[in-house]
Amino acid sequence: MAKKKTLTNNFGMPVADDQNTLTAGNPGPALMQDVHLLEKLAHFDRERIPERVVHAKGAGAYGYFEVTKDVTQWTKAKFLSKVGKRTDLFIRFSTVGGEKGSADAERDPRGFAIKFYTEEGNYDMVGNNTPVFFIRDPLKFADFIHTQKRNPATNCKDPDMFWDFLSLTPESIHQVTILFSDRGTPKTYRNMHGYSSHTYKWYNDKGKYFWVKYHFKSEQGIQNLTREEAEIMKGKDPDHATRDLYNAIERGEYPSWRLEMQIMTPEQAADYRFDPFDVTKVWPHGDYPPITIGRMVLNRNPENYFAEVEQAAFSPGNFVPGIGSSLDKMLQGRLFSYHDTHRHRLGPNYHLIPVNSAKGCPMNNYQRDGFMRVDDNGGGAPNYYPNSFGGPEPNPKTGEPPFEVSGIAARHRYTHPNDDFVQPGALYNKVMTDTDREHLIGNIVSHLGGAQKRIQLRQTALFYKAAPDYGNRVAKGLNLDVKDVKRLAEMSHEERAQATMSEV
């Protein structure tokens, strides 16, 4: 039998009684000198750190990544430098729009964030279970997220807010089509793919660089819930995916994913038929076939959810030599936003929280002080650079190869010749099965049916522009006049928006 531990306060003082408050007589009142009570209540009052604005509810696990193909011709990242090499990692899956107490079966994209603990620092691949996103410019992001939250007057989810924004933002049609297919309600976190969505840069030790996209393919296979199954699951077990991941790992059924990469040279990107940096577009596999380069396995559960999952913080700005950013404007915005929100939520020293700290290499810099500085704070070493006292020095060999940028500083409108409807039209007509299309239409009609008619018309016109059958079937499901939908579809975006500011 294990020896009993003595209960102490946060500073190690033994606690004599943890059941009865110190009072002046019986029944009281309580005495302010009961520092154990004050410490306990004050800590309890602060147990809930600010909730993530997005990705509030999630589940996490530890595992490893193993390289299965030589990729040194494309990147000098050391953790990818040799076939058979393994790197420890932590992953967090999440829903996106809902609060921390929302159901796992909500129709929503799923976050897919991985922290690789490499010997050159932590590398974060922060993606989703969809290869595209709703918008391509970060200036729209706060507005978009507001529409996925609650109405400021009613504090309820609002189909008018949701569809008003999307119907006024045609670039969203590709992601909307994926979201309202059954892939918008994955059965479990184990049964979905993960994507970088954004384009990133890989560069090798010769200074040559490439544009890449990541595809983590579930080796458990894709499984989804229908709309009806998801509705039942939300009431039956709102934590079903969180529970499933934990229990699968406890049983020793370790989930795994195969990493496939799409790789494009700068020369190919210069005249590609789609903007390779537009996160609302994919690179069709026929153009750039994915190359399998590794495998991810999850084999250990966290011991404490708050310490390891709730406090886990990922940022697409956490790179290692050999991997960098791209020209994707949405990615550029995320490079700032993620670090900034973690500083707000967890404090300026969130990188010292164990789940976030670098494990494969030392951390040496001149950042000092701040809330929750829990290491030696640099000791007596200099806190400035340059210095002549042996402080850490930059290493020019780890830098990215340069690339040219030019142009006029302005708020440029998107002008790429390929429109926003080609890829969602191809997804509807060529990729989806008859059953997929039937479920897609039913899911859209069920949700869009709660919005005002003028918004229904505007959004259905976008479906029509992607594929006439797509728009006609949604129109019929909503009892809209197909002629009105077709007429709106033939208008410019500005004309369509103006025409549907009031009932058509």
Secondary structure, 3 states (H helix, E strand, C coil): CCCCCCCECCCCCECCCCCCCCECCCCCCECCCCHHHHHHHHHHHCCCCCCCCCCCCEEEEEEEEEECCCCCCCCCCHHHCCCCCEEEEEEEEEECCCCCCCCCCCCCCEEEEEEEEECCEEEEEEEECCCCCCCCCHHHHHHHHHHHCECCCCCCECHHHHHHHHHCCHHHHHHHHHHCCHHHCECCHHHCCEECCCCEEEECCCCCEEEEEEEEEECCCCCECCHHHHHHHHHHCCCHHHHHHHHHHHCCCCCEEEEEEEEECHHHHHCCCCCCCCCCCCCCCCCCCCEEEEEEEEEECCCCHHHHHHCCCCCCCCCCCCEECCCCHHHHHHHHHHHHHHHHHHCCCHHHCCCCCCCCCCCCCCCCCCCCCCCCCCCCCCCCCCCCCCCCCCCHHHCCCCCCCCCCCCCCCCCCCCCCCHHHHHHHHHHCCHHHHHHHHHHHHHHHCCCCHHHHHHHHHHHHHHCHHHHHHHHHHCCCCHHHHHHHHCCCHHHHHHHCCCCC
